[in-house]
Every structure is written in structure tokens, then in C-alpha cells.
């Protein structure tokens, strides 16, 4: 681990199989509060972390996706985790994919709104705006249009959070985005993933094309794909109930 970085992690639950939850760009472990409680109620232990450059983790110099992957491996080592289910959203899914190609600890994957190649990446925001209204405009393509129009309070709350994050962690968020922009995972490595994999993607995702999910399903033999209709990039916000149900059903099927 880079000595100039500090990686925050938190464990919840006293026993049971580990589930490692990895969030996307500029997001934190706090987005997983409800999912964590549901997992614990089903007998799982949860490992939460903030990727370097997000939340309570820090980064003081440029880094690569491989560094964020190693951060997870280092935490597993500290906690003596021998096996873990791994769920990754967006950038977190890129980290999860990379972990599955380089570590024996992942025992199953849940890949959400993610891609193995920037060929499927549609995001055109290089920097978040510094004012709330500007961020709201930038958030619009992250949601299905009908959800965006009918959930303005949630969108405003997210915008406020991102403005605060930008003010506090602008340079770190920029370093994180730069790492995403250099990410590319070769098809041969993806095809080498042999563990059970669930892929979840919104059909209306304007940030990462749903074709990215097709690509992953094609390369990982035996993987299962769920596409959510009328859903954009932020599935955790748009379809939480269905998402939690699908995640828990998949994990219980692997742990039965």
C-alpha cells in the first residue's frame, strides 16, 4: 500500500461468509448501509471500504486501478479473509473484475453498472461542477428520465453531497477519475474468470452502455445477466428493492 495513502475500511456482522462491497467513483461505503443490514440479517459478514480518493480514504499522488485493487487485497490480508463474495458498482465493478483475475479470494462476483473496457464508457464529465445546479444538470444522464423527474429531492441531495465532496476532495476525485480513464482489462483475462458471476445493468444506462454487460456475460462462461428496464446507471438509487432481492438471492444460492 502506498505510504502516502490511507484506506478506510469497516466490518459489520460477527460471523458467516464475507461479502466485500466496493463502490464507484467519488462514492463511499455509506451508500451500502441498507444492503449491509440486509446481508447481515441473512447471515453474512460485510467488509466496507472507501476507495483511495473517496470518502475517508486519501491519496496524495497519482495512482492506477491496480493500486485500488491492491488496497482491497491488503485489507483482506489484514483481516485474514480467505474467501469473499465481491460486489462492485461501476468503478467498483472494474476493481472486482480485476480482483477475480489476480486473486483466489473472490468466490463469486456481482458486477453492477460496470465495464471491462472503456469502449463502453459513455461518460463525458471530466470534472464535476462546483455549484449545485451545475451538478444537477450533470447528474441527469445518470438516471432514467422518468426517475430523474419524479425524484428531484433525491437528486438534489446527491448534488449537495457531490458539491461538498468536490470542495473537500477535488484533487483526489480527479486522481480517481484519471485512473478510470486508463483502465482496460484484456478479454483473455476476463474469459479466465471461472467463479459464479451475476451481472446487473440498467438498459437505459447512459454512462456505461448496457452492451458492456453483454460483453462481460459473453466472456465469463456461465455468468448470469439481469437487465433492468427503464433504469439508468445508478441502480442502487433507482431500483433498491429489486437490487437487494437479486443480490441476496444470488448469494444465498452460492452459499446453500
PyMOL commands that set and color helices and strands:
alter all, ss='L'
color gray80, all
select helices_A, chain A and resi 29-41+65-79+91-102+118-120+132-142+145-150+152-181+187-191+211-219+235-238+240-255
alter helices_A, ss='H'
color red, helices_A
select strands_A, chain A and resi 5-6+9-12+18-22+45-49+58-59+84-89+106-112+196-202+224-228
alter strands_A, ss='S'
color yellow, strands_A
deselect
rebuild
show_as cartoon
